[in-house]
Structure formats: C-alpha cells, structure tokens
C-alpha cells in the first residue's frame, strides 16, 4: 500500500529575501497544521539573506526536515486543513517581504515607522472605536509614541482575543502570519497574527494578539491581558488619532530581562522625568528574573 508522508507540499520551491521557501500542510497522526520552510538559497537567490529567520520567530526542527534537512527554518501554524487559502495568502506575501522584515529586525535598515503607523491606525482605529473594542499599542512603539528615544523595528498591538480575527480582516492584504493559537513559555495561550504594512519594498511589521488563557503562576499584572489591562492603558494623541498605549513599565521590565542596556536607560530616563507607576513596578519587578543588582539599580533610579 502507498506510504503517506508526514506532510504535503502546497507550494515551492519559491525564492525570496535570499531564501528558498516551501509551504507544507502537515497531516495526522502528526500535529495537523501548516509550515513555512526557509533555507539559504545561495547563488540562486541573487542576494544574501539580510538576517536570521530566528529574528521573526522561526526555529530549526528537532529532527532533520525532509525538505531542507537540519538547517531548515520552520514557522508552524496550528490550523485546520480548511484554512489553506488563508495560509497561502500569508505565505506568498511573506516570501516577497521577508528580506525587508529581516533587515529591519536585524537593525540593518530603519523601519518607516511613522508611515506604517499612519496606515495601521487609519485602518483599525475608527472601526474598533465605533464598536467599543479595547486595544493598545505596547513595546518599543508604545515607548516611541510617548517620546522615548528608541528606534522600533515593528509595532506590537494587543486586543481582546475574541476580536483578534477582526484585525486580520482589516489588514487582510498585508498578512504574513495567519491568525493562529500559540502557547507562551509561562503556559498562557494567545491568538497571534502578523502583517507587513506597506509595499513589497518598504513597510513595517505589525504583530497583534490577544490572550485566550491566562498563566496560573502568580497572578501578577500582564501587558497583553489579565485583570485590569484595559484600565491601565494611557491614551495619547498622535497625528489626529487617539492611540491607547500599554504601560511603559512593561517595556522597562522586558528590557531588564533581556539585558537591553540602551533601551533600559532610555525608558528609565523617561520614567525619571515623568514619574513611574510605582504600584505597578512593585507588582511586576520582584520575581521576574531580573538580576538582583539590576533590580536594585532600577528601584534606586525610580525612587522606589
């Protein structure tokens, strides 16, 4: 009887951004879903890859891939077979814009942040406001909108999980990662999608998500979900838009956890001038994996 392979090739080989692409549909009894495969294309690509796919959440498979061997990069989406058309659209845009996404993620080229942000807000701000859907911008772009001296490489948007699919519809032609479920390291589950807003040559990566299940660790406040995340937002005006922002204290914590010294200092300087949310810092800093000396330094500089 015929042998059924673990996956079915839907597209490829295709070229883009210095990489060879393939799209597969993964079959049962293996985890059902879809996988984007990337391998360096060498001289066939006509250009060297501008950065590692790991910067965009890709990883090497635990066992050699039947399409690209041990060096194949994978981005997998746990979606049902009926979602194939949605996945194909995202795959085709990804291979055309991956070079620019990687160059920006590697900070080899600056992202045209203001242009991308205007396009994003022009598409989502009014529809979400009209229907009373809570959302926010966080991360480095949230800091940049406050005036912190940073150069963001992408835009992070948080939204209630039940409305995450609406953002995919509003950004439909820009989607590079179809909305899917992901499990966080702390056990939380979220809906996640990504888009590259702009042309095939110039644009900004936007990632969005909403928490579907909360971690059961210690109940501490979270940037993208959990109790009171809506009430903690700050609304700032920007070029005719009212933009809700996540607390800057979460950006401070993330910079400390990742050892991003320049970002940490920029955020600390802003909070020293404008004042931190002392209660929030006191809730999220202890036990967050920040080295003791660095935690003490943060507390000292913020007068905690």
C-alpha positions in Angstrom: 0.0 0.0 0.0 1.2 3.6 -0.6 3.2 5.4 2.1 1.6 8.6 3.2 4.2 11.2 4.0 4.0 13.4 7.2 3.4 16.5 5.1 2.1 17.6 1.7 3.9 20.2 -0.4 1.5 23.0 -1.3 3.9 25.5 -2.8 7.6 25.8 -3.7 10.3 25.9 -4.1 10.0 29.7 -4.2 12.6 32.4 -3.8 12.5 35.5 -1.6 14.9 37.6 0.5 17.9 35.3 -0.1 15.9 32.2 0.9 14.3 29.2 -0.7 10.7 28.8 0.5 8.3 25.9 0.7 4.8 25.6 2.2 3.6 22.3 3.5 0.3 21.0 5.0 1.1 18.7 7.9 -1.0 15.5 8.3 -2.3 13.4 11.1 -1.2 11.4 13.1 1.4 14.2 13.3 0.2 17.6 14.6 -2.1 19.0 12.0 -1.2 22.4 10.6 0.9 24.3 8.1 4.6 25.1 8.0 6.7 27.7 6.2 10.1 26.3 5.4 13.2 28.5 4.7 16.7 27.6 3.6 19.5 29.9 2.4 19.3 29.8 -1.4 23.0 30.7 -2.1 23.8 31.9 -5.6 20.3 31.1 -6.9 18.9 33.9 -4.7 20.8 36.7 -6.3 21.2 38.3 -2.9 22.5 37.2 0.6 19.9 36.8 3.4 19.8 40.1 5.4 19.3 38.3 8.7 18.4 35.2 10.5 14.8 33.9 10.4 15.1 33.4 14.1 14.5 37.1 14.4 11.0 36.5 13.2 10.2 33.5 15.3 11.4 30.8 13.0 13.3 27.8 14.5 15.2 24.7 13.4 13.2 21.5 13.6 14.1 18.9 16.3 14.8 16.3 13.6 16.1 16.8 10.0 13.4 18.2 7.7 12.5 16.2 4.6 12.6 19.4 2.6 15.6 21.3 4.0 17.5 19.0 6.3 18.9 20.0 9.6 19.4 23.7 8.6 15.8 24.3 7.5 14.0 27.1 9.3 10.4 26.5 10.3 7.4 28.7 11.2 4.5 26.5 12.1 0.8 27.3 12.4 -1.6 25.0 14.1 -4.6 25.5 11.8 -7.1 23.1 10.3 -6.8 22.0 6.6 -9.7 24.2 5.6 -7.6 27.3 6.4 -5.3 26.5 3.4 -6.3 29.5 1.3 -5.7 31.9 4.2 -2.3 30.4 4.8 -1.4 30.6 1.1 -2.1 34.3 1.0 0.2 34.9 4.0 2.9 32.6 2.6 3.0 34.5 -0.7 3.3 37.9 0.9 5.9 36.6 3.4 8.3 35.4 0.7 8.1 38.8 -1.1 8.7 40.9 2.0 10.9 38.7 4.2 14.1 40.4 3.1 12.8 43.8 4.3 11.4 42.3 7.5 14.7 40.7 8.4 16.7 43.7 7.5 14.6 45.8 9.9 14.6 43.1 12.6 18.4 43.0 12.4 18.5 46.8 12.5 20.3 46.9 9.2 17.7 49.3 7.9 15.4 51.6 9.8 11.7 50.8 9.7 9.5 53.6 8.2 7.6 53.6 11.4 5.5 56.8 11.0 4.2 55.8 7.6 3.3 52.3 8.8 1.7 53.6 11.9 -0.5 56.1 9.9 -1.6 53.3 7.7 -2.3 50.9 10.6 -4.3 53.5 12.6 -6.2 54.6 9.5 -7.4 51.1 9.1 -8.1 50.0 12.7 -8.7 53.0 14.9 -12.2 54.0 13.8 -13.7 50.5 13.3 -12.5 49.4 16.8 -13.6 52.6 18.5 -17.0 52.5 16.8 -17.7 49.1 18.3 -16.1 49.7 21.6 -13.3 47.1 21.2 -10.4 47.6 23.6 -6.9 47.5 22.1 -3.5 49.0 22.7 0.0 49.5 21.3 2.9 48.4 23.5 6.5 47.6 23.3 9.1 49.9 21.7 6.5 51.6 19.5 4.4 52.4 22.6 7.5 54.0 24.1 8.3 55.9 20.9 4.8 57.4 20.8 5.5 58.8 24.3 8.7 60.4 23.1 11.2 57.8 24.4 14.4 57.9 22.3 14.1 54.5 20.6 14.1 53.2 17.0 11.4 50.5 16.9 11.7 47.7 14.3 8.0 46.7 14.5 4.6 47.6 16.0 3.0 45.4 18.7 -0.8 45.6 19.1 -2.8 43.9 21.9 -6.5 43.2 21.6 -9.1 41.1 23.3 -8.8 37.5 21.9 -12.4 37.4 20.6 -11.6 40.3 18.3 -8.2 39.3 17.0 -9.7 37.9 13.8 -11.1 41.4 13.1 -7.6 42.8 12.8 -6.7 40.1 10.3 -9.7 41.2 8.2 -8.8 44.9 8.5 -5.2 44.2 7.4 -6.1 41.3 5.0 -3.8 42.1 2.1 -0.8 42.7 4.4 -0.9 39.5 6.4 2.3 37.5 6.7 1.3 35.1 9.5 -2.3 33.9 9.6 -4.1 34.3 12.9 -3.4 31.1 15.0 -3.0 30.0 18.5 0.3 29.9 20.4 1.3 28.7 23.8 3.6 31.1 25.8 6.6 29.8 27.9 4.6 30.6 31.1 1.7 28.4 29.9 -0.6 31.2 28.7 -2.3 30.8 25.3 -2.9 33.6 22.8 -4.2 34.3 19.4 -1.4 35.7 17.3 -1.0 37.1 13.8 1.4 39.4 11.9 1.3 41.7 8.9 3.8 43.8 6.8 2.1 47.1 6.2 3.3 48.9 3.1 4.6 47.9 -0.3 6.7 44.9 -1.2 9.8 47.0 -0.9 9.0 49.3 2.1 6.8 48.7 5.1 6.6 47.9 8.8 6.0 44.6 10.5 2.9 44.6 12.8 2.3 41.8 15.3 -1.0 41.5 17.2 -2.5 39.1 19.6 -5.0 38.6 22.4 -4.7 36.3 25.5 -7.0 33.3 25.4 -6.0 31.6 28.6 -4.1 33.2 31.5 -1.0 31.7 33.1 -1.6 30.3 36.6 1.8 31.4 38.0 1.2 34.2 40.5 -1.5 36.4 39.1 0.8 39.4 38.5 -0.3 42.1 36.0 0.3 41.4 32.3 0.9 43.7 29.4 -1.3 42.0 27.0 -4.1 40.6 29.1 -5.3 39.6 32.5 -7.3 41.7 35.0 -7.4 45.4 34.5 -5.3 45.6 31.4 -7.9 47.8 29.8 -8.0 50.2 32.7 -4.2 50.5 32.8 -4.0 51.9 29.2 -2.9 55.6 28.6 -4.4 57.4 25.6 -2.1 59.8 23.7 -2.8 61.9 20.6 -0.8 61.3 17.5 -1.4 62.9 14.1 -5.1 63.1 14.6 -5.5 59.7 16.2 -6.2 58.8 19.8 -3.9 55.9 20.5 -4.2 53.7 23.6 -0.8 52.6 25.0 0.2 49.8 27.3 2.1 50.9 30.5 5.7 51.8 29.8 6.7 49.9 32.9 6.3 46.6 31.0 8.8 47.8 28.4 11.2 48.6 31.2 10.8 45.1 32.6 11.3 43.4 29.3 14.5 45.5 28.6 15.8 44.5 32.0 15.0 40.8 31.5 16.7 40.8 28.1 19.8 42.8 29.1 18.9 45.6 26.5 21.0 48.3 28.2 20.4 51.1 25.7 16.6 50.5 25.8 16.6 50.2 29.6 18.4 53.5 30.0 16.1 55.3 27.6 13.0 54.1 29.4 14.5 54.8 32.8 15.3 58.4 31.7 11.7 58.9 30.6 10.2 57.5 33.8 12.5 59.5 36.0 11.3 62.7 34.3 7.6 61.8 34.1 7.2 59.5 37.1 6.6 55.7 37.1 3.6 53.8 38.2 5.2 52.8 41.5 2.5 50.3 42.4 2.7 48.6 39.0 6.6 48.4 39.1 6.3 46.9 42.6 4.0 44.2 41.3 5.8 43.2 38.2 9.5 43.6 39.1 10.0 41.2 42.0 10.5 37.6 41.0 10.6 38.4 37.3 14.1 37.0 36.7 15.9 40.4 36.8 19.3 40.1 38.4 19.3 41.5 42.0 21.8 44.2 41.3 19.9 45.4 38.3 16.6 45.4 40.2 18.2 47.4 42.9 19.5 49.9 40.3 16.0 50.3 38.8 14.5 50.8 42.2 17.1 53.4 43.1 16.8 55.4 39.9 13.0 55.4 40.2 13.0 56.3 43.9 11.2 53.1 44.9 
